[in-house]
Structures are given as C-alpha cells and as structure tokens.
Amino acid sequence: MVALKKFPLRCISTCSHRVKFGYRAFLNVPTVTLSLVHNENVSKFNHSHSVKLLHSNSTPIFYVNAAPHIGHLYTALLADASCRWKELSGQEVKLVTGTDEHGIKIQRAADLNNQSPLEFCNSVTTKYQELFAAFEIRYTDYIRTTDDNHKTAVTHFWNKISEHTFKGYYRGWYCANDETFLSDSQVVKAKDDSGNISVTSAESGQPCEVIEEENYLFPLHKFKDELYRWHSGSVVYPTSFMSLVDPYLDSLGDLSISRPSSRVGWGIPVPNDFSQTIYVWVDALVNYLTAFGYPDSLQDWPIDSHIVGKDILKFHAIYWPAFLLAADLPLPKSIICHSHWLVDNAKMSKSVGNVVDPMSLRDRYTADGLRYFLLREGVLGKDGNFSEGKMVDYLNSELCNTLANLLSRCTSKSINSSQLYPPFNAEVFESAATEEWRELMDSLNSLPEKVAEHYNNFKFYKGVDCILMQLRCTNGFFDTVKPWTLKDSEDILHLVLHLVMENLRVCSILLQPIIPTLSANLLDMLGVPLHSRTVEYLLPVSSGSKTRHIQASGHLFKRVERVGGAK
C-alpha cells in the first residue's frame, strides 16, 4: 500500500471543532437534519405566536427619485440570502420588496425629467425590477405605492388610526429632501464668512427651512410605554443600533402625518379631507401590510424580519410600531439593521460622482461575483467599503483560485480519467486514512452547524469565512496527498477523490444563498441531483452512495482583470 503523508490542519480550528464521533459516526446514517437555532437576540420577542412554516423578510420599498446603487442591492441581498437559507432548511418563504413612489421629491424629479410623476415612477421602478432579476433576488411580492390595492390598504389603515389623530398647526424645521420635520436638536446651524446662517439636518446634511402649516398629528407619546416594552425584547438587531433609537424614544411628541395637498399633491389624499395628503412614510410603511393581504386579511402576519439601513431605522423602530399599536395590529418580530457602503472610504454622492451602478459591475464581474463580494465584505454593524480592486482580489483568490481550482483539480481527466464521483469505501477509509484525514472530515461534519449559526444571524461574511477555510484545507489535503501519484492505487485514489468532492458538495450547498448560479453549476458538474441540495444532505454521509458520473467541463469561474483605475 502507498505510504500516505500527513498534512497540517491548523487552519481548520478557527471555524470548527472536533465533533464527538466525527466522520465515522455518520457512515451508516442515510440523512441528518440539522438543528438550526436562531440567535436569542433576534428571536426573543414580547408576543407569543405559533411556529410558522412560512418565513417572511422585507426590504424597505425603495424611493424612486434616483436609480438604484449598491446600497440598495445590499439590502435586497441580505433579504434574499436569508430567504434562500430558510428554503434550504425546509421552510416556505415570503420576500417583500417594491418601490415608494409618492412625495415631493418625486414631483420635483419628474418635473426635471419633463415627465408626469407616474411616467417617472414607471421608468425608475423598472430599473429596480431589472436589478433584482439580474442579481436573482427572488421576491414573492413587489409593492408599488401607486398600485390601487395599496391605496386601498393605506386609506383603510388611516381610518383605523384616525381615532388617535387630531388636526392642528405644526411649526418646525422641515427637510424637503428627507420629507420630515425635525426638532431643534436634530438640526445643525452654521454661519458662513458673510454671517449668513444655514440650517441642515444633523442626520442627512440636507438643508432645512422653518415651515408652519395645518396638518394631522399623531401622538407618538401615547405609545411610549408599549414601545419600551417591545424594544426590551431586543427586537432591533444588532442591538448596538439601539443607540440610534433611544434618543427618539426619550423625547416622543406629536408627529405630523399629513401635508397640505397644495404643497405635496403627488400622494394619497386623506380620506374625507382632500386638502391634505397622507405623509409619505405612513403610505410607505403600510406596504408591508399590503403584501400580506390587508385590509381583507392578514394571513401570516406579523413579518419575521424587516431589513433596513440605519438611516431609516427610526421610521421602522418607532413610527411603524406606534402606528400598528394604534391600529391594534401585531408588531414585527425583528428589525435587522445594517450600516452603509462607502466607496474607497468616501461617502457615495452624486455630486462627487462616485455612486456605484451594480449593473455595470455585473457586466464586468458577473452577478454572482458582486453578490459574493457584498455579502462577503458586508458587516451589519459597521460601514462597508466598496473597492473595485479589493473585489477583484477576493474573486480571484477565493472564487477562482480556491473554489473553482479545487473543482478543476479533482475533475481533471489526468487524475480522474473515468470522470466519476466515486462512492465512499469504508474499508479503505478505516485502513488508509491518517488522523489528519479524519480531522478534515470531522471538520466538514461540524461546518454546517457553524455556518447555520452565522447565516441565521445575518452574519453571512462569517459563514463564508468558515466555508473558505474548509476549502483551503481541502486544497492543502490535495497538495499533500498528491493524487496524481496514486494511479497504481485505484482504491485510495477513489477515496481521495471522494473526500475532495464531498467537501466541494457540502460547501457548494452552503454557498447557494450567496452565489446561487455558481453553486448550482458546481453541483451540476458533480452530478448532484436537484432534490439533494438542501440541509438534509449537508453532512458527509456516504456509506450508501452510488457512483455518479460527473459533468465537469470548462471553467467554473475565470480570473477577472482590474478595469481602468480600480484600486
């Protein structure tokens, strides 16, 4: 028998641990169902509910005053990857997204483009739909606030909360760009060299002006105690984002929830008072109910997760639950909040000219390439930094050199002349495998639970870290064992190929929420049936497997080149 070399496995310990029984414990088990336990911070809430088979996520509905950028795509990818993971775990999913199409900014943008507001909305919402199609965002519901069924829902919702509202004069700083009133503590005053004073929003930096007008007001302060109780259940995740919510909770007052139609005519009129237009954020937030069948029904409500950027957290963490309480409706189970994307460490800005168009990147780096980078690099609690050069490095190092190259090595005709995915041979494994071989497969056994924990907590970057570590170790295994020297030891060669392909198979199943097309292509090449790509088939359980013919041809992912001045 050929002497088998050892190889180092120190890299495995960072993302996995030795399981009690290891690879051999599963040799006679046909399938294993993973226990996918959600983090307590995300799943602990203040209302009771029965376990649902449906898992529901939402993105915000995106404001159509401009074309989508990578920040919009990232939000959608978080929702999509989460839903894909839940589907692999056997749950039905609902993913709600859409476009917010009312308000003064839409009026102004339409005027600048010499279009009617609806014509302008139609042109921009098409760009979002094309974006989602290009990057395989599998939404189940796409809500447009200009749709008739949504207008019906908003009108009904207004009537439900109207017993809590009153009409009065509202005076304060108004930020037209953000379409919101601000208190003195929420604005910044600055004096220029000429002594002129400018006032801007402390949050967005947009200019503000004093406006006094008659509006409908909503008493947020009435719901202060209930909001505190709701938030005591760690509804906002990561909990560090509560630092953006607490200042508002401590100073709740009356909220203006309408605008004079003479100033904001593009919107849904207040029922029985056409002199007023419903505040765009009331209109927009009700989209979540529209997607669940409101007002005729609310099957499967409340939603599991609203996924939002930190700039709109207060609307979802304060205004929205208060409105729902006023309407006597259940509150969302969680709000998943993420930070923003910088571009080469600078804030994205039209005036600077550094807004990143996802569609142009797809043409150069593929849809899965950009999906991979954003989910690999994005961390909920801190701003991400988009660098085209860094993305190129990730794609070449990880997708090309680590994942695709490993597939090419084990399917090469010079090594795998029969083009087979060999079955597991327990007898050869017991007699030939070194302790390091067993550690590699023990690590693969523990990988799904590690990745599940991270995916369930929207830490996709950590899940990918663990998968990449496993793939690197498998490449190290391949280098050390040197299967090209085992042509005269067919049983051992087949065992080595099986172990490598098992690592690829399990890692590819786990990567499906991140890079769906590449993962599907890889599993196709390995001859893995479509019905065998769920969590039920994640662990390497191979004693009953049959020989499969592989279908590997061409490159899974080719190297990409830096374009222009990519840093």
C-alpha positions as CSV (number, residue, x, y, z in Angstrom):
1,M,0.0,0.0,0.0
2,V,1.2,3.5,-0.8
3,A,2.5,5.5,2.2
4,L,0.1,8.3,2.9
5,K,1.5,11.7,4.0
6,K,0.2,13.9,6.7
7,F,-0.8,17.5,6.1
8,P,-1.4,20.4,8.5
9,L,-4.9,21.2,9.7
10,R,-4.2,24.1,12.0
11,C,-6.3,26.4,9.7
12,I,-9.5,24.3,10.5
13,S,-9.6,25.1,14.2
14,T,-10.6,28.8,13.7
15,C,-14.0,27.9,12.3
16,S,-14.8,24.4,13.5
17,H,-14.2,22.0,16.3
18,R,-13.7,18.2,16.5
19,V,-17.2,16.7,16.9
20,K,-17.6,13.8,19.3
21,F,-17.9,11.0,16.9
22,G,-16.5,12.6,13.7
23,Y,-17.0,11.3,10.1
24,R,-17.3,7.7,11.1
25,A,-20.3,8.3,13.3
26,F,-22.4,9.1,10.2
27,L,-21.2,6.3,7.9
28,N,-24.4,4.3,8.5
29,V,-26.8,7.2,8.7
30,P,-28.7,7.9,5.5
31,T,-29.6,11.6,6.2
32,V,-29.1,14.1,9.0
33,T,-31.4,17.0,9.7
34,L,-29.6,19.9,11.3
35,S,-31.0,21.8,14.3
36,L,-30.9,25.4,13.1
37,V,-31.3,27.5,16.2
38,H,-31.8,31.3,15.8
39,N,-29.8,33.7,17.9
40,E,-31.7,34.7,21.1
41,N,-31.2,38.4,20.3
42,V,-33.1,38.0,17.1
43,S,-35.8,35.6,18.0
44,K,-36.8,36.7,21.5
45,F,-39.9,38.9,21.3
46,N,-42.7,40.2,23.5
47,H,-45.6,38.5,21.9
48,S,-46.4,34.8,21.6
49,H,-47.1,33.1,18.3
50,S,-47.3,29.6,17.0
51,V,-44.4,28.3,14.9
52,K,-45.0,29.0,11.3
53,L,-43.7,27.1,8.3
54,L,-43.6,30.4,6.4
55,H,-40.6,32.7,7.0
56,S,-41.0,36.3,5.8
57,N,-38.5,39.0,5.2
58,S,-38.9,42.5,3.7
59,T,-36.7,45.2,2.3
60,P,-37.8,48.8,2.5
61,I,-39.7,49.8,-0.6
62,F,-37.0,51.9,-2.4
63,Y,-37.6,55.5,-3.2
64,V,-37.7,56.1,-6.9
65,N,-36.2,59.6,-7.0
66,A,-33.0,58.1,-8.4
67,A,-31.6,54.9,-9.9
68,P,-30.5,52.0,-7.6
69,H,-27.0,51.7,-6.3
70,I,-25.0,49.0,-4.4
71,G,-26.5,50.1,-1.1
72,H,-30.0,49.2,-2.4
73,L,-28.7,45.9,-3.8
74,Y,-27.0,45.0,-0.5
75,T,-30.3,45.4,1.4
76,A,-32.0,43.1,-1.1
77,L,-29.2,40.6,-1.0
78,L,-29.5,40.3,2.8
79,A,-33.2,39.6,2.5
80,D,-32.7,37.2,-0.4
81,A,-29.8,35.2,1.1
82,S,-31.8,34.8,4.3
83,C,-34.8,33.5,2.5
84,R,-32.7,31.2,0.4
85,W,-31.2,29.7,3.5
86,K,-34.6,29.2,5.1
87,E,-35.8,27.5,1.9
88,L,-32.8,25.1,2.1
89,S,-33.9,24.4,5.7
90,G,-37.4,23.3,4.5
91,Q,-39.4,26.5,5.1
92,E,-41.6,28.3,2.7
93,V,-40.6,31.9,2.3
94,K,-42.1,35.3,1.6
95,L,-39.8,38.2,0.4
96,V,-41.5,41.6,0.2
97,T,-39.9,44.5,-1.7
98,G,-41.0,47.3,-4.0
99,T,-40.9,51.0,-4.7
100,D,-42.0,54.1,-2.8
101,E,-43.5,56.4,-5.5
102,H,-45.1,59.3,-3.7
103,G,-43.9,62.6,-2.3
104,I,-42.5,66.0,-3.2
105,K,-39.1,64.6,-4.3
106,I,-40.8,62.5,-6.9
107,Q,-42.8,65.6,-8.1
108,R,-39.6,67.5,-8.5
109,A,-37.6,64.7,-10.1
110,A,-40.5,64.2,-12.6
111,D,-40.5,67.9,-13.5
112,L,-36.8,67.9,-14.1
113,N,-37.2,65.0,-16.5
114,N,-40.2,66.6,-18.2
115,Q,-42.4,63.6,-17.3
116,S,-45.6,63.2,-15.3
117,P,-44.9,61.7,-11.8
118,L,-46.4,58.3,-12.8
119,E,-44.3,58.2,-16.0
120,F,-41.2,59.0,-14.0
121,C,-42.1,56.3,-11.4
122,N,-42.7,53.7,-14.1
123,S,-39.2,54.3,-15.6
124,V,-37.4,54.1,-12.3
125,T,-39.3,51.1,-10.8
126,T,-38.4,49.2,-14.0
127,K,-34.7,49.7,-13.1
128,Y,-35.3,48.1,-9.7
129,Q,-37.1,45.2,-11.2
130,E,-34.3,44.7,-13.8
131,L,-31.7,44.9,-11.0
132,F,-33.5,42.3,-8.9
133,A,-33.8,40.0,-12.0
134,A,-30.1,40.4,-12.9
135,F,-28.9,39.5,-9.4
136,E,-31.5,36.8,-8.8
137,I,-33.4,38.5,-5.9
138,R,-36.3,36.1,-5.6
139,Y,-39.0,38.3,-4.2
140,T,-42.6,37.0,-3.8
141,D,-44.3,40.4,-3.5
142,Y,-43.4,43.6,-5.3
143,I,-45.4,46.5,-3.9
144,R,-45.7,49.9,-5.7
145,T,-47.3,52.6,-3.7
146,T,-49.1,53.8,-6.8
147,D,-51.0,50.5,-7.1
148,D,-54.7,50.6,-6.4
149,N,-54.6,47.8,-3.9
150,H,-52.0,49.6,-1.9
151,K,-54.0,52.9,-2.0
152,T,-57.0,50.9,-0.6
153,A,-54.8,49.5,2.2
154,V,-53.5,52.9,3.1
155,T,-56.9,54.5,3.2
156,H,-58.2,51.7,5.4
157,F,-55.2,52.0,7.7
158,W,-55.6,55.7,8.0
159,N,-59.2,55.3,9.1
160,K,-58.1,52.7,11.7
161,I,-55.6,55.1,13.3
162,S,-57.7,58.2,12.9
163,E,-59.3,57.9,16.3
164,H,-55.9,58.7,17.7
165,T,-55.1,61.7,15.4
166,F,-56.1,65.3,15.5
167,K,-55.7,68.3,13.3
168,G,-53.5,71.2,14.4
169,Y,-50.8,73.6,13.4
170,Y,-47.3,72.3,13.3
171,R,-44.3,74.5,13.2
172,G,-40.8,73.3,12.9
173,W,-37.7,72.7,10.8
174,Y,-38.6,70.9,7.6
175,C,-36.2,69.0,5.5
176,A,-37.7,68.7,2.0
177,N,-35.1,66.2,0.8
178,D,-36.0,63.9,3.7
179,E,-39.6,64.8,3.7
180,T,-39.7,65.1,7.5
181,F,-40.0,67.7,10.3
182,L,-37.1,68.0,12.7
183,S,-36.7,69.4,16.2
184,D,-34.0,71.9,17.2
185,S,-31.8,69.1,18.5
186,Q,-31.9,67.4,15.1
187,V,-30.6,70.3,13.1
188,V,-27.2,71.9,12.8
189,K,-26.8,75.7,12.4
190,A,-23.7,77.1,10.8
191,K,-22.6,80.7,10.0
192,D,-20.6,81.4,6.8
193,D,-18.0,84.2,6.4
194,S,-20.7,86.7,5.4
195,G,-22.7,86.0,8.5
196,N,-25.5,84.0,6.8
197,I,-26.8,81.1,8.8
198,S,-27.6,77.8,7.2
199,V,-29.5,75.0,8.8
200,T,-29.1,71.4,7.9
201,S,-30.3,68.0,9.1
202,A,-27.9,66.6,11.6
203,E,-28.6,63.1,10.2
204,S,-28.6,63.7,6.4
205,G,-26.8,67.0,6.0
206,Q,-29.7,68.3,3.8
207,P,-30.9,71.9,4.1
208,C,-33.9,72.7,6.3
209,E,-36.4,75.6,6.5
210,V,-39.0,76.7,9.0
211,I,-42.5,75.7,8.0
212,E,-45.7,76.3,9.8
213,E,-48.8,74.6,8.4
214,E,-52.0,72.8,9.4
215,N,-51.6,69.0,9.4
216,Y,-53.0,65.9,11.0
217,L,-50.9,65.0,14.1
218,F,-50.3,61.6,15.6
219,P,-49.5,61.4,19.4
220,L,-46.4,59.2,19.5
221,H,-46.0,59.8,23.2
222,K,-49.2,57.9,23.9
223,F,-47.5,54.7,22.9
224,K,-44.2,55.3,24.7
225,D,-44.6,52.6,27.4
226,E,-45.7,50.0,24.9
227,L,-42.7,50.9,22.6
228,Y,-40.3,50.5,25.5
229,R,-41.8,47.1,26.3
230,W,-41.5,46.0,22.7
231,H,-37.9,47.1,22.5
232,S,-37.0,45.4,25.8
233,G,-37.1,42.1,23.8
234,S,-34.1,43.1,21.6
235,V,-36.2,43.5,18.5
236,V,-33.5,45.6,16.8
237,Y,-30.5,43.6,15.7
238,P,-27.6,44.2,16.1
239,T,-28.6,45.7,19.5
240,S,-25.9,48.3,19.1
241,F,-28.2,50.2,16.7
242,M,-30.5,51.0,19.6
243,S,-28.2,53.9,20.2
244,L,-30.0,55.5,17.2
245,V,-33.4,54.7,18.6
246,D,-33.1,55.6,22.3
247,P,-32.9,59.4,21.9
248,Y,-36.2,59.4,20.0
249,L,-37.9,57.1,22.5
250,D,-36.9,59.5,25.2
251,S,-38.4,62.5,23.5
252,L,-41.6,61.4,21.8
253,G,-44.1,64.1,20.8
254,D,-46.7,64.7,18.2
255,L,-45.8,63.6,14.7
256,S,-47.1,65.4,11.6
257,I,-48.6,62.6,9.4
258,S,-50.1,64.7,6.6
259,R,-49.0,67.5,4.3
260,P,-51.1,70.2,2.6
261,S,-52.0,68.9,-0.9
262,S,-51.3,72.4,-2.2
263,R,-47.6,71.7,-1.4
264,V,-47.5,67.9,-1.8
265,G,-50.1,66.9,-4.3
266,W,-48.4,63.6,-5.5
267,G,-49.7,61.1,-2.9
268,I,-52.7,59.5,-1.4
269,P,-55.3,62.0,-0.1
270,V,-56.5,61.9,3.4
271,P,-60.0,60.3,3.4
272,N,-62.7,62.9,3.6
273,D,-60.2,65.8,3.6
274,F,-58.6,66.3,0.1
275,S,-56.9,69.4,1.4
276,Q,-54.3,67.1,2.9
277,T,-52.0,64.3,1.5
278,I,-51.0,61.4,3.7
279,Y,-47.4,61.6,4.9
280,V,-45.2,59.6,2.6
281,W,-43.8,57.5,5.4
282,V,-47.3,56.4,6.6
283,D,-48.0,55.5,3.0
284,A,-44.7,53.6,2.6
285,L,-44.8,51.6,5.8
286,V,-48.3,50.3,5.1
287,N,-46.8,48.4,2.1
288,Y,-45.8,45.6,4.4
289,L,-49.5,45.1,5.3
290,T,-50.5,45.4,1.6
291,A,-48.2,42.4,0.9
292,F,-49.9,40.3,3.5
293,G,-53.4,40.9,2.1
294,Y,-54.5,43.9,4.2
295,P,-57.2,45.0,4.7
296,D,-59.1,41.9,3.6
297,S,-56.8,39.5,5.6
298,L,-53.5,39.4,7.3
299,Q,-52.5,35.8,6.9
300,D,-49.0,35.0,8.2
301,W,-48.6,38.5,9.7
302,P,-46.5,39.6,11.7
303,I,-43.5,39.6,9.5
304,D,-40.3,37.9,10.7
305,S,-37.7,40.5,9.7
306,H,-37.8,44.0,8.3
307,I,-34.3,44.5,6.8
308,V,-33.4,48.2,6.7
309,G,-30.5,50.6,6.5
310,K,-29.6,52.6,9.6
311,D,-30.7,55.8,8.0
312,I,-34.4,54.7,8.2
313,L,-34.3,52.8,11.4
314,K,-36.3,55.3,13.4
315,F,-39.2,55.1,10.9
316,H,-39.3,51.3,11.4
317,A,-38.4,51.1,15.1
318,I,-40.6,54.0,16.4
319,Y,-43.2,55.3,13.9
320,W,-44.2,51.9,12.4
321,P,-44.8,50.1,15.7
322,A,-46.7,53.1,17.1
323,F,-48.9,53.1,14.0
324,L,-49.5,49.4,14.3
325,L,-50.4,49.7,18.0
326,A,-52.9,52.5,17.1
327,A,-54.4,50.1,14.5
328,D,-54.5,47.3,17.0
329,L,-52.3,45.1,14.8
330,P,-49.4,42.8,15.8
331,L,-45.8,44.2,15.8
332,P,-43.0,42.8,13.6
333,K,-40.8,40.2,15.2
334,S,-37.5,41.8,14.3
335,I,-35.8,44.6,12.6
336,I,-32.4,43.7,11.0
337,C,-30.4,46.9,10.6
338,H,-27.3,47.4,8.5
339,S,-24.8,50.2,8.0
340,H,-23.9,52.0,4.8
341,W,-21.5,51.4,2.0
342,L,-18.6,53.8,1.4
343,V,-16.7,53.8,-1.9
344,D,-12.9,53.8,-1.5
345,N,-13.6,55.1,2.1
346,A,-15.7,58.0,0.9
347,K,-19.4,58.5,1.2
348,M,-21.4,57.8,-2.0
349,S,-22.5,61.1,-3.6
350,K,-24.0,62.2,-6.9
351,S,-22.0,65.5,-6.7
352,V,-18.7,63.6,-6.1
353,G,-19.6,61.2,-8.9
354,N,-18.8,58.0,-7.0
355,V,-22.2,56.3,-6.9
356,V,-21.7,52.7,-7.9
357,D,-24.0,51.2,-10.5
358,P,-24.5,47.5,-9.8
359,M,-25.5,46.7,-13.4
360,S,-22.2,48.0,-14.8
361,L,-20.3,45.8,-12.3
362,R,-22.4,42.8,-13.2
363,D,-21.3,43.1,-16.8
364,R,-17.6,43.0,-15.8
365,Y,-17.6,40.7,-12.8
366,T,-20.9,38.6,-13.1
367,A,-23.9,38.8,-10.8
368,D,-22.6,36.1,-8.5
369,G,-19.3,38.0,-8.3
370,L,-20.9,41.1,-6.9
371,R,-23.3,39.1,-4.7
372,Y,-20.3,37.3,-3.3
373,F,-18.3,40.5,-2.6
374,L,-21.1,42.4,-0.9
375,L,-22.2,39.5,1.3
376,R,-18.6,38.5,2.0
377,E,-17.5,42.0,2.9
378,G,-20.6,43.5,4.4
379,V,-20.9,43.6,8.2
380,L,-24.2,44.7,9.7
381,G,-22.7,46.9,12.5
382,K,-20.2,48.9,10.6
383,D,-20.0,50.7,7.2
384,G,-18.7,48.6,4.4
385,N,-16.1,49.9,2.0
386,F,-16.6,49.1,-1.7
387,S,-13.3,48.9,-3.6
388,E,-13.2,47.5,-7.1
389,G,-9.7,46.4,-6.6
390,K,-10.5,44.6,-3.4
391,M,-13.4,42.9,-5.1
392,V,-11.1,41.7,-7.9
393,D,-8.7,40.3,-5.3
394,Y,-11.5,38.5,-3.5
395,L,-12.9,37.0,-6.7
396,N,-9.6,35.8,-8.0
397,S,-8.3,34.5,-4.6
398,E,-11.5,32.8,-3.4
399,L,-13.8,32.0,-6.2
400,C,-11.2,31.3,-8.8
401,N,-8.1,30.0,-7.0
402,T,-9.8,28.3,-4.1
403,L,-13.2,27.1,-5.2
404,A,-13.1,26.7,-9.0
405,N,-9.5,25.5,-8.9
406,L,-10.3,22.7,-6.5
407,L,-13.1,21.6,-8.7
408,S,-10.8,21.6,-11.7
409,R,-8.2,19.6,-9.9
410,C,-10.4,16.7,-8.8
411,T,-12.3,16.5,-12.1
412,S,-9.2,16.7,-14.4
413,K,-9.0,13.8,-16.8
414,S,-5.4,13.4,-16.0
415,I,-6.3,12.4,-12.4
416,N,-10.0,11.4,-12.7
417,S,-9.8,9.6,-16.1
418,S,-13.1,7.8,-15.6
419,Q,-14.9,11.1,-14.8
420,L,-16.5,9.7,-11.7
421,Y,-17.7,10.8,-8.3
422,P,-16.6,7.6,-6.6
423,P,-18.6,6.1,-3.7
424,F,-17.3,6.1,-0.2
425,N,-15.3,2.9,0.7
426,A,-15.5,2.5,4.5
427,E,-13.0,-0.4,4.5
428,V,-10.3,1.6,2.6
429,F,-11.0,4.7,4.8
430,E,-10.5,2.7,8.0
431,S,-7.3,1.1,6.8
432,A,-5.7,4.0,4.9
433,A,-6.9,7.3,6.5
434,T,-4.5,9.1,8.8
435,E,-5.6,11.1,11.8
436,E,-5.3,14.2,9.7
437,W,-7.7,12.8,7.1
438,R,-10.2,12.1,9.8
439,E,-9.8,15.6,11.1
440,L,-10.6,17.0,7.7
441,M,-13.8,15.1,7.6
442,D,-14.7,15.8,11.2
443,S,-14.3,19.5,10.3
444,L,-16.6,19.0,7.4
445,N,-19.1,17.4,9.8
446,S,-19.2,20.4,12.0
447,L,-19.2,23.0,9.2
448,P,-23.0,23.1,8.6
449,E,-23.9,23.9,12.2
450,K,-21.3,26.7,12.3
451,V,-22.5,28.2,9.0
452,A,-26.1,27.8,10.1
453,E,-25.5,29.8,13.2
454,H,-23.9,32.6,11.2
455,Y,-26.5,32.6,8.4
456,N,-29.4,32.7,10.9
457,N,-27.9,35.8,12.4
458,F,-27.3,37.6,9.1
459,K,-23.6,37.2,9.5
460,F,-23.1,35.9,6.0
461,Y,-19.5,37.0,6.0
462,K,-18.7,34.7,8.9
463,G,-20.4,31.8,7.3
464,V,-18.4,32.3,4.1
465,D,-15.2,32.6,6.2
466,C,-15.8,29.1,7.6
467,I,-16.6,27.7,4.2
468,L,-13.4,29.2,2.6
469,M,-11.3,27.9,5.5
470,Q,-12.7,24.4,4.8
471,L,-12.0,24.7,1.1
472,R,-8.4,25.9,1.7
473,C,-7.8,22.9,3.9
474,T,-9.2,20.6,1.3
475,N,-6.8,22.2,-1.3
476,G,-4.0,21.6,1.2
477,F,-5.1,17.9,1.6
478,F,-5.0,17.6,-2.2
479,D,-1.5,19.1,-2.4
480,T,-0.1,16.8,0.3
481,V,-1.7,13.5,-0.8
482,K,-0.7,14.2,-4.4
483,P,-3.4,12.1,-6.1
484,W,-1.6,12.2,-9.4
485,T,0.9,9.7,-7.8
486,L,-1.9,7.2,-6.9
487,K,-2.7,5.9,-10.4
488,D,-1.5,2.4,-9.3
489,S,-3.6,2.5,-6.1
490,E,-7.0,3.0,-7.5
491,D,-8.9,2.3,-4.3
492,I,-7.0,5.0,-2.4
493,L,-7.3,7.4,-5.4
494,H,-11.0,6.9,-5.5
495,L,-11.2,7.6,-1.7
496,V,-9.2,10.8,-2.1
497,L,-11.4,12.0,-4.9
498,H,-14.5,11.1,-2.9
499,L,-13.3,13.1,0.1
500,V,-12.4,16.1,-2.0
501,M,-15.7,16.0,-3.9
502,E,-17.6,15.6,-0.6
503,N,-16.0,18.8,0.7
504,L,-17.0,20.6,-2.6
505,R,-20.5,19.2,-2.5
506,V,-21.2,20.3,1.1
507,C,-19.5,23.7,0.7
508,S,-21.5,24.3,-2.5
509,I,-24.8,23.5,-0.8
510,L,-23.9,26.0,1.9
511,L,-22.9,28.7,-0.7
512,Q,-26.2,28.6,-2.5
513,P,-27.7,31.6,-0.6
514,I,-24.6,33.6,-1.5
515,I,-23.7,32.6,-5.1
516,P,-26.7,30.7,-6.4
517,T,-25.7,30.3,-10.0
518,L,-22.1,29.3,-9.4
519,S,-23.2,26.8,-6.7
520,A,-25.8,25.3,-9.0
521,N,-23.2,25.0,-11.8
522,L,-20.7,23.3,-9.5
523,L,-23.3,20.8,-8.1
524,D,-24.4,20.1,-11.7
525,M,-20.8,19.3,-12.6
526,L,-20.6,16.9,-9.7
527,G,-23.8,15.2,-10.7
528,V,-25.6,16.1,-7.5
529,P,-29.4,15.7,-8.1
530,L,-31.6,18.8,-7.6
531,H,-33.5,17.2,-4.8
532,S,-30.3,16.5,-2.9
533,R,-29.2,20.2,-2.4
534,T,-30.9,21.0,0.9
535,V,-29.8,21.0,4.6
536,E,-31.0,17.4,4.7
537,Y,-28.0,16.4,2.6
538,L,-25.4,18.7,4.2
539,L,-23.4,16.2,6.2
540,P,-21.0,13.8,4.6
541,V,-23.0,10.6,4.9
542,S,-21.7,8.4,2.2
543,S,-21.9,4.7,3.0
544,G,-25.0,4.2,0.8
545,S,-23.9,6.5,-2.0
546,K,-23.6,5.2,-5.6
547,T,-21.0,6.1,-8.2
548,R,-22.0,9.2,-10.0
549,H,-20.8,10.4,-13.4
550,I,-19.5,14.0,-13.3
551,Q,-20.2,16.5,-15.9
552,A,-17.3,18.9,-15.5
553,S,-16.4,20.9,-18.5
554,G,-14.9,24.4,-18.8
555,H,-14.0,26.8,-16.0
556,L,-16.4,27.3,-13.1
557,F,-15.1,30.9,-12.6
558,K,-12.4,32.6,-14.6
559,R,-10.0,35.1,-13.3
560,V,-11.1,38.7,-13.6
561,E,-8.9,41.6,-14.5
562,R,-8.8,45.0,-13.0
563,V,-10.6,47.6,-15.1
564,G,-9.3,51.2,-15.5
565,G,-8.1,52.7,-12.3
566,A,-9.5,50.1,-9.9
567,K,-7.7,50.4,-6.6
